[in-house]
Every structure is written in C-alpha cells, then in structure tokens.
C-alpha cells in the first residue's frame, strides 16, 4: 500500500518539476523581450532628446 503512495508522490513531483521548468522558460522569454523593448525605448528617447536639444540650440 505505501509503495503506491510513494510512486504517486514521485509522479506528482516529476509533473511539478516539468510545470515549473515551463514557467521558468516562459518568464525568461518575457524578461528578454522586455529588456529588448526597454533598450529600443531608451534609444528612441535618446534620439528625441538630442533632436530637442538641437532645436533649442537653433533658437
């Protein structure tokens, strides 16, 4: 009887590990996409700021 429960707990543990690995993979993908987006946004902001400062210098 106890052997059946041990196998069931082991099965649950393996399934939990698989689910956690999938969640970690999704989180890593989202973080990398957010980093890329923030870098692009930072570049656009820098370009806009330079443009504004150039226009101010022209005044």
Backbone bond lengths (Angstrom), bond angles and torsions (degrees), N, CA, C in turn:
res aa  C-N    CA-C-N  psi(-1)  N-CA   C-N-CA  omega(-1)  CA-C   N-CA-C  phi
1 X - - - 1.447 - - 1.521 111.84 -
2 X 1.331 117.51 -46.86 1.463 119.94 -177.58 1.526 111.36 -67.58
3 X 1.329 116.83 -26.42 1.453 120.41 178.99 1.533 111.00 -65.47
4 X 1.307 117.57 -36.73 1.466 122.06 178.88 1.529 109.86 -64.34
5 X 1.338 117.43 -43.57 1.460 120.60 -179.58 1.527 111.39 -67.17
6 X 1.302 117.88 -35.47 1.457 121.46 178.61 1.524 110.41 -65.30
7 X 1.330 116.91 -44.09 1.457 120.73 177.87 1.522 110.43 -63.72
8 X 1.334 117.20 -38.55 1.459 120.91 179.79 1.525 110.51 -65.62
9 X 1.338 116.84 -41.81 1.462 120.15 177.62 1.522 110.68 -64.96
10 X 1.315 116.87 -39.24 1.459 120.61 178.54 1.525 110.30 -64.16
11 X 1.314 116.84 -40.74 1.461 121.02 178.57 1.518 110.25 -63.22
12 X 1.320 116.64 -43.37 1.458 120.62 178.65 1.529 109.78 -63.14
13 X 1.301 118.14 -40.16 1.456 121.55 -179.93 1.530 111.08 -64.01
14 X 1.314 117.26 -42.79 1.463 120.68 179.06 1.522 109.76 -63.99
15 X 1.309 117.16 -44.32 1.462 120.78 179.17 1.526 110.30 -63.20
16 X 1.314 117.66 -40.44 1.459 121.94 178.77 1.524 110.80 -63.68
17 X 1.321 116.58 -41.19 1.466 120.43 178.10 1.521 110.55 -63.23
18 X 1.320 117.34 -41.23 1.468 121.19 179.27 1.521 110.34 -63.99
19 X 1.321 116.74 -44.68 1.468 120.74 179.46 1.526 110.31 -63.74
20 X 1.327 117.56 -43.90 1.459 120.83 179.29 1.526 111.02 -63.32
21 X 1.320 117.51 -39.49 1.468 120.83 177.95 1.527 110.65 -63.05
22 X 1.325 116.87 -40.37 1.466 120.62 178.05 1.526 110.65 -65.26
23 X 1.313 116.66 -41.90 1.471 120.61 178.96 1.528 109.98 -63.44
24 X 1.311 117.37 -44.17 1.469 121.15 178.81 1.529 109.89 -61.49
25 X 1.312 118.04 -41.55 1.463 121.30 179.36 1.528 110.71 -62.18
26 X 1.326 116.90 -43.90 1.469 120.64 178.92 1.520 110.43 -63.44
27 X 1.317 117.20 -42.92 1.468 121.02 179.34 1.525 110.47 -62.14
28 X 1.323 117.63 -42.81 1.464 120.33 178.99 1.528 111.52 -62.51
29 X 1.324 116.88 -40.34 1.461 120.03 177.95 1.525 110.18 -64.07
30 X 1.311 117.25 -44.46 1.469 120.48 -179.92 1.522 111.47 -63.96
31 X 1.316 117.14 -41.67 1.465 120.67 179.63 1.524 110.57 -63.56
32 X 1.319 116.94 -43.00 1.467 119.23 179.86 1.527 111.14 -65.24
33 X 1.326 117.48 -37.61 1.465 120.31 177.25 1.526 110.67 -67.23
34 X 1.324 117.20 -39.73 1.468 119.95 178.70 1.527 110.73 -65.68
35 X 1.323 117.55 -37.38 1.461 120.55 177.79 1.527 110.39 -64.48
36 X 1.306 117.13 -43.56 1.464 120.80 178.93 1.524 110.36 -62.97
37 X 1.324 116.76 -42.66 1.460 121.05 179.80 1.525 110.96 -64.79
38 X 1.321 116.89 -41.03 1.466 119.35 -179.51 1.524 111.02 -68.45
39 X 1.326 117.73 -34.64 1.467 120.35 176.09 1.519 110.64 -65.17
40 X 1.324 117.13 -42.70 1.461 120.53 178.01 1.525 110.55 -63.57
41 X 1.324 116.57 -42.84 1.461 120.75 178.48 1.511 111.71 -63.20
42 X 1.306 116.84 -38.98 1.457 121.51 178.82 1.529 110.49 -64.29
43 X 1.318 116.82 -41.70 1.466 120.27 178.69 1.524 110.82 -64.61
44 X 1.326 117.16 -43.05 1.463 120.74 179.50 1.525 110.15 -63.24
45 X 1.330 116.82 -41.88 1.456 120.96 179.61 1.526 110.61 -63.52
46 X 1.321 116.65 -41.31 1.459 121.12 178.74 1.528 110.87 -63.81
47 X 1.343 116.58 -42.92 1.461 120.52 178.36 1.527 110.80 -63.26
48 X 1.323 117.12 -42.11 1.458 121.16 179.80 1.525 110.31 -65.38
49 X 1.310 117.32 -42.57 1.461 120.87 179.49 1.527 110.43 -62.76
50 X 1.331 117.82 -42.93 1.456 120.94 177.88 1.523 110.78 -61.37
51 X 1.326 116.06 -42.05 1.462 120.55 178.90 1.521 110.81 -62.37
52 X 1.315 116.80 -43.07 1.470 120.78 179.61 1.520 110.49 -64.08
53 X 1.326 117.31 -43.90 1.466 120.43 179.97 1.532 111.29 -65.26
54 X 1.344 117.43 -35.82 1.462 120.20 176.46 1.524 110.35 -64.47
55 X 1.323 117.45 -41.84 1.468 120.96 178.58 1.517 110.65 -65.69
56 X 1.328 117.16 -37.06 1.469 119.94 177.57 1.529 109.67 -65.91
57 X 1.323 117.51 -40.48 1.467 120.82 177.80 1.519 111.76 -62.69
58 X 1.337 117.11 -32.84 1.468 121.09 -179.88 1.518 111.83 -70.41
59 X 1.302 117.85 -22.42 1.485 121.29 -176.52 1.492 111.48 -72.11
